[in-house]
Amino acid sequence: MTWGEIKKQCIQLGFMKERDFLKKREAFFSSANWAQNQIAMYVKPIIKKLAVNSRAPENVLREKENSYKTRLYEGEPIVFHSLWARAFCFQCDGNGICKIEDDDGERVITLSSHNEFKNYRGFCKGKLKITFSGEYGYLIRNVAAYGITFSDNEEDIPFCDEYISYDFKKIDAAFMGFADKRPILKGSSKEEEITDYKLESSSILKLRGDQRGQFEVWYRVYPTPITADTPDSFIMEFEDNACGIIPYLMGFRLWLDDDMQRAVLYQNTAEDLIDKLMSFSFTDTPPKAFVDTEGAIWLN
């Protein structure tokens, strides 16, 4: 169903002429966007699929089992080793010294921060030893060493964490919420549902940092807004049976202040149509997926 058909039905509901629509265009657009957002939120969600490629390298530290934990330096040196590494990273909160020893010699990194974790990273070569020391106490976490690099730019050295966060509000401005479907890890021979993941607030997905590969993530989005530039030929992003509810929701919104009786009639009609539509929906049938966005890559 097109926007032009929706608009025409709404005009007919109010026994209006096209010229009346032209006088109340902004109200029409506002009511149309409110109506389709209600459909997307409570009736028929619009689903997008995004491919997240995670290529975080393996942490090659000998002590990697303890490297993610937050530890307090209390005067006794804290040491990490690797037989072969090309890059390292860690986070510290406080003031101290970190000595890096590798096949090229040794160098010292001065640690300085106050009540927040600061990121440190750099390149190294061969056998690696990282030693934390200093005069004052401070916190250390997420220490890692990698046997591979992605470029000669330090900014491309990924920071390690037990879980890597993806903020979908930053990825897609139309993000509404995550779908009920779990993320899927795609492999060469099989697809595997991921169970060890976390949702933080309403928009952040956290995947394990040691899981590498391509993940498919499903999420709900807001419909494309109707504006003065929307052509009548624009195809609405819902199935026709859901689109048929939009004119009544628009009518409720448009006449709520001017004609309460008519507005309530449209509201009741919309609710009846929603009930009928929902009664024919099967819980094991996935919502309509109209967008398939592949290949978005973030370096963890």
N, C-alpha and C positions, 0 to 999 in steps of 0.2 A: 504494500500500500504506500502511496506517495504522500508527501506533505500537502500537495494540492488537494488530494481527496480528503485528508483529515480536515483541512481548513474549510472545505466546502460543506462537509457534514456538520461542522460546528456552527457555521453560519446558518445552515438550514434549521438546526436545533433552536436557534434564537430568533427564527423568522426574520433574519436580517438580509440586507442587500450587500453586494460587494462594496458599495461606497461606505457602508457602516464599518466594514472591516478596515478600510483605509483610514478612517477616523480613529480607530482603536487598535492600530497595528501593534504598538508596544505591549498593550495588554494581552493581545492574542499571542505574541511571542512568549511573554512571561508565563501565561497559563499553559501554553504548549510544552514549554520546558519543565514546568512543575509537574504536569501530567505524565510526561514520559519518564521523568525521574522517579515518580511514584511506581510506575510499571516496572522499571528496571530494579528498583530497590525491594519491592514486596511481591511482585507477581512473576515476571519473566526476566531474570537477570541476563545481561549481555556479557558474554564470556570472551576473554582474550587468553591466548596461550603464548607464553614467552619462553624462549630457549635461553637458559643461563649456562654459559660455558665456564666451568671452574677448572683452572689449571694451576692451582696452588702447588708448588713443589713440595716434595717430602722433606720433613725436618730430619736432618742427618746427625743431630747432636746425640752423643752417647747417653746423655741424661734427659732425653726428650720427654720421658714420662713425667718428669717434674718441671719441665721448662715452661709449661703454661700457667702453673700456679703462681699466685702472688706471694712473694717471700720478702721478709724483712732482713736487710743487711744489718747485723748488730756488732760488727767489728771483726768477725772471722771471715776471711775471703770466701766468696762463692764462685765456684769454677765450673765451666762447661767445656767439653772437648768434642772434637770431630776429627776423624782420620783424613777426611778430604772435604773441602768446602770451597765455594767460590763467592759466597755472599753470606751476610749475617744480619740479624735485626733483633731488637728488644725494646722494651718500654720501661722507663724508670720514673719514679716520683721522689724527688729529693736531690741532694747534692752529694756527689761522690766521684769515683774514678773507675773507668772501665779500661783494662789493658787488653789489647788484641795482639796475639802472637800467631804468626803463620810462617810460611816458607820465605817470605820477603823480609822478615824481621818482626819488630814490635812497634806499636804506637799506642798512644793514650787518648782516650776520649773523656773530656770533662763533662760530668753529668750535672745539670742544673735545672731545677724546676721547683715549684712550690704548690702543693695540694692539687696536683694534676699529673697524670702520666704523660710523659713526653716520648715521642718516637725517635729511635736512633737506628741507623742502618748503614751498611757500607759493603764494599767488595773485599775479598780476601783471596788467598791462594794456598791450596794444599792443606797440610795439617794445621788445625785451628785450635787455639786455646783462648777462651774468654774468661777474664778474671775481674770480678767486681770487688772493689775495696774502697777505702776512704776513711776520713776522720769522723763522719757523721752517719747516723742511721738513715736508710732510705728503702723504698720499695722497688722490687724488680718483678717483672712478669713477661710472659710471651717471648721467651728467648728462643731463637731458631737459627739454624745454619742450613744453607741450601747447596746442593751439588750442581745445580744448574742456574743459569741466569737467562733473562729474556732480552737483554740489551746491555749496552755499556753505560746506561743512564741509571744513577742510583734511585731515582724516583720509580723505576720499574721493579725494584726489589720489593716484593709483597711483605706486608707485616703478617705475622702468624697470630692465630687465635683459635681457641677450641671451636668457636662458631664464627662464621663470616656473615655479616649483616648486609641485606639488600633492601633499601628503602624504595618501595614501589611508587610512592608519591613523587619521588624524584625521577624515577624511570619513566612514568607515564602520568601526565597531568590529569588524565581522565580516570585515574584509579579510584574505585569505590570501595573495594574490599576483596579479600581473598575468597575464592570459590571453595566449596566443600571438598573438592577433589584434592588428594594429597599430591605433592610433587613426585615426579617420576624421574628416575635415573635411567637414561637410555644407554644401552650397550650394543655391542656388535651382534649379539645373539638373543638378547632378552631385554625386557623393560622391567624395572623394579620400583615398586612404590617405596618412597622414603618414609620411615616412621620416626627417625631420630632428627627432628627439626623443631624449631621454636618460632612462635609468632609473638612479636613484641609490639605493644601498642596496637594500632589498627592497620599499620602499613609496612611493618618491617618483618621480613622473613630471614631467619637465621639457619643456615645450613652448616653442617660440620666442615671444619676447615681441612680435615684429612680425607674428605671424599672428593675425588676428581672425576670429571666427565661432563656430560651435558645433561642438565636438569630441565624438565618441562614443568613450568609453573602456571597454574590456571588462576585467573582473578577476574573480578567483576569490574565493569567500567560504567561511567555515566554516558548516556547517549549523546550524540553530536548535537550541540545546541541549535535551536532554530533561531535565525536572525533575519534581518531585512534582506540579506544577501542569499538566503536559502531559496533555491528555485522550486517551483511547484512540482517539478519532476523528481525531486530528491526522494529516494526510497527510504522509508523509515526502517530502523534497525530492529524491528520486532516482527514476529509472525503476524499475519493478518488478523487472527482472532484476538491478539493482544492489542493491535492497533485500533481495533474497533471500540475499545474502551476509552481511548484517549479523548475523542470529542466530548464524551459525557463528563469526564474529569475537567476538561477545559470549560465546559458549560457551567459546572458547579463553581469553578473559580471565578469565571467572568461575571456571573450574575449573583454572586453571594451578597453583594452590597445593595444591588438595585432590585432584585426580585428573589426574596428568600424562598418562597414557595417553589419557584422554578428551579432554583439552585438545589434544594433538597431533593426534588424529583430526579435531577440528573445524578446527584450523589447516590441515591438509592439504586438507580439503574446501573450505574458503574459498579456498585458493590455486588449486585446480582450477577452481572457479567463476570466479575472477578471470581465469585464463588463457583460459577459454572465452569469457568476455565480451569480453576484449581482442582475441581473435582475430577476433571478428565486428565490431569497431569499425573504421570507415574513417577514415583520418587527415584526409580532406578534409571530414568531417562535423563541424560545430561541436557542442560539448557542449550539453546542455540548458540553456537560459537561462530561468530561472523568474521573474526580477525585471527590470523595465525602469523605471529611475528617471530621469525627465526633468526638465530645467529647473534643475539646481543651478548657481548663478551665483557666481563669485568675481571680484572686481574685481582685475585685475592691476596 
